[in-house]
Amino acid sequence: MASELDTTEPAALPPASESADGHAVIVTAAGTYTPSGHTLTGPVDSIEKLDKLIRWATLTPLGA
């Protein structure tokens, strides 16, 4: 018999504040996002797209 804790999904963490946006980018196959949850790009589903994103990110600090 499974307990209630085994069947519940983990709680989602709230987005980080916008002060973290200039320091990190969250990259997934579905897209890239700022820590506060704003969408930056669409899917990053190839090495070429990841390379382009990394090159873009080195041009200017995100918060600037």
C-alpha angles and dihedrals in degrees: 000000000000118000122233090254091060094056101044121090119237116264116257116243117241117250117271118252121270089255087077093054095087092053107048146026123202110219123195135156086257095056146290125285141182116244089254090059104259115143115240103175143355125254119339095204103145139050089243092057091046091050091050091049092050092049091049092049092055093055100071134001108259093237095050 
